[in-house]
Amino acid sequence: MIRPAVTALALLVVTATAPAAEPIKIGHYGSLTGKDASFGIVSRKGIMLAIEELNAAGGLHGRPVEYLVEDIQSKAGESATAVKKLLSRDKVIAILGGNPSSNSLEAAPLCQNARIPMMAISSTNPKVTAIGDYIFRICFIDPFQGAVLGRFARESLHARRLALLTPVTPYGIGLSNELRMKFTSLGGEIVAEQKYAEGDKDFKAQLTTIRTFQPDVIAVPGYYTEAALICRQARELGLASIIIGGDGWEAPQLTGLGGRAVEDAYYSTGFSADNSAPHVREFVRKFRIRWDNENPDSTAALGYDAMMLYADAIRRAGTTDSPALRDAIAATKDFPGVTGRITIDRERNATKSAVIMRVKNGRTEFVETVDP
């Protein structure tokens, strides 16, 4: 007569004291402060939205996803410091980041040596994934993006004469090289080439030199902080050339810093919130609800896709063990991301489409899609 009561009590005790499932730890390094903060902040928003959705649906293999983020403060050297913490202290099973290619080039060797997968969010320089077989990226690469800009300038803008104003960074130089090759292969002429250092604020000397050649288009393959100032100073000097750039331009601060000077400027990127595809519209709706009516840009969408691709790979691998997870990521084919259908190629790069955006009336608008 006593045995059922004891059994029931024992079951109750076991249930009450059963340990919670061990979380799956995902690390992220990015600039949440400093001059590149826009990239890190919006990446974080996309990643957080993905993780919240995954946990609301029960996690992965019955385990919650734990998100650990390190602020690299837009400083050289901090990416490596952040990743060391995530690997040795936090024992993450995978890492997300970075944004500028220079960040990923710092961090990737550490992930490769530790045999922990790293997914670069918006680092487009080809050298990033060449570091090793545990290094991937969710964005397209500079050769594709540079070729897109060169073709767009020549065929859509009908430019014949183009000037390059290139930052001395892996991202800027890579993009500039590919843009030059595509533009000249289509019959265009590069009439001037000038350079600047990241963090510069005065570009009038370079722009004065460019002005003497009267180019149809000026390409500035850098980041939004310098790009906005370059646009302002170009207009102050009377330059009427169309100004174009890459995905490093994409940030709300572009129009805030550039004002009227960035009107009718163009840039390439990997995502448009104006895309009418149902799954993109749903992502935009959820993002706006979560983040106070803010529209997601490509960096936010790439952060979301990177986390969701990791989740898909973990499900397919059936484990979080590094070799199996690495193999599952590498085998990704036609993953339905909000930034397009994603296939990871032999070099661990994402094959996907690009879009061209234009600044109009202080906002950005979709112009066209360019497929690989």
Disulfide bonds with the S-S distance in Angstrom:
none
